[in-house]
Amino acid sequence: MEDASVFTSNRAGERSTGERSAESSLPTTLDAIRAPVSEELDAFRPYFREAMRADHFLLDKITQYVLKQKGKRVRPLLVLLSAKVCGEVTEMSYRAAALVELLHTATLVHDDVVDDADTRRGMFSINALWKNKIAVLMGDFLLSRGLLLSLDHQDYTVLHALSDAVRRMSEGELLQIEKARFLDIDEETYFRIISDKTASLISACTAAGALSATDDDDMVDRMRTYGEKLGLAFQIRDDLFDFGAVDAGKPVGIDMQEKKMTLPLIHALQQATKSDKKQVMKRVRTDEKSAADMKAITAFAREHGGITYAQDRMHAFAEEAYDMAASFPESHARNALMGLTAYTIQRTR
């Protein structure tokens, strides 16, 4: 998909020339997508630093280190854009954005411990510098700061949305680990996993933004659905990186090495003959896969239509997200969410 106009190509005749012109010029770079809430993002940065502040010397030293890790901050961006689409950015919106980023950062710190990762965003991970015990406690601290931030201001609806996302993320991760042991995942289970692991938090971001700006349940539900569809498209794009379907600027085959069954391979296995399936599964089950193993698995997924099928499903979810965003009144913030949908499936990392 090359630009946002693809989302509306099959309905172009139903829209006015002005509407089609506006849609073809949607922002599809992060800088342009951030523009409608650039002032709010500037205000959020010191707000987030304060939310992470700790009186304990070691905690404060680690939080300052975490703040140096330059992420894209897409999740706070989603909260603030969603709030602006549904009303105005409020103090509750900033708290919701801070809660989201604190929870996300905590999960990354814990993930690095689980994965025994030495780096994060080009810097040493917390566990690499301060060992696992301190990293786990640091993740717990960040989680508690986020929870207290919401509880102290009685932001119960936002807290419920984010807490439910954390529950789903944990369940999705555990289900994926279980399925990696037996390699018996089907397409239905795959979508359950990525819905819980990835889409749940993105959906919680957009719902939290809406909850901070409006009491309209319909708007909140639509914004939650937008985030869910966007999250599904986002994860399929990530899964395609592993097969070298797009240049991600990073090594391919990471999921394959960890025996994670993703959509391109799952669909290809459904299409393959029993003999071809048996041969490729022998490679999939190998604990230490060679470059030849990964090349063969990738070729199998491509030749049996798995990559094309995954791309089609990704585009379908993206179009659903786009249409959901388009259902809101026109504004720069709404257009940014529509553009973010195109960016999500065009990104190279």
ZIPE-V681120 format. One record per pair of residues at least 4 apart in sequence whose C-alpha atoms are under 6 Angstrom apart, sorted by the first residue. I is the first residue (numbers start at 1). J is the second residue. Records with the same first field share a line. If there is no record, write none. Layout:
I = J / J
This chain:
4 = 342
5 = 24
7 = 319
8 = 12
26 = 339
27 = 32 / 33 / 339
28 = 339 / 343
30 = 34
33 = 336
34 = 38
36 = 332 / 333
44 = 48
48 = 98
54 = 60
76 = 97
78 = 82 / 206
79 = 97 / 205 / 206 / 209
80 = 209
81 = 333
82 = 206 / 209 / 210
83 = 87 / 88 / 89 / 209 / 210 / 213
84 = 88 / 89
85 = 333 / 334
86 = 210 / 213
87 = 213
88 = 213
89 = 93
92 = 212
93 = 209 / 212
99 = 146
101 = 105
102 = 142 / 146
103 = 143
106 = 139 / 142 / 143
107 = 111
109 = 139
110 = 136
111 = 115
112 = 116 / 117
113 = 132
118 = 124 / 125 / 128
119 = 123 / 124 / 125
120 = 125
126 = 130 / 135
127 = 131 / 132 / 135
134 = 138
148 = 152
150 = 154 / 155
156 = 160
158 = 208
159 = 163
161 = 204
162 = 204
165 = 200 / 201
168 = 172 / 196
169 = 196 / 197
172 = 193 / 196 / 197
179 = 183 / 185
180 = 259 / 260
191 = 195
193 = 197
194 = 198
195 = 199 / 200
196 = 200
198 = 231
199 = 203 / 228 / 231 / 232
202 = 227 / 231
203 = 224 / 227 / 228
204 = 208
206 = 223 / 224 / 227
207 = 220 / 223 / 224
210 = 214 / 220
226 = 321 / 324
227 = 231
229 = 317 / 321
230 = 321
233 = 314 / 317 / 318
234 = 344
236 = 314
237 = 345
240 = 245
241 = 245 / 246 / 248
242 = 252 / 253
243 = 298
244 = 252
248 = 348 / 349
255 = 260
256 = 260
263 = 267 / 310
264 = 301 / 306 / 307 / 310
265 = 301 / 306
267 = 306
268 = 301 / 304 / 305 / 306
269 = 277
272 = 277
283 = 293
289 = 293
299 = 303
301 = 306
302 = 306 / 307
305 = 309
322 = 338
325 = 338
336 = 340
340 = 344
343 = 347
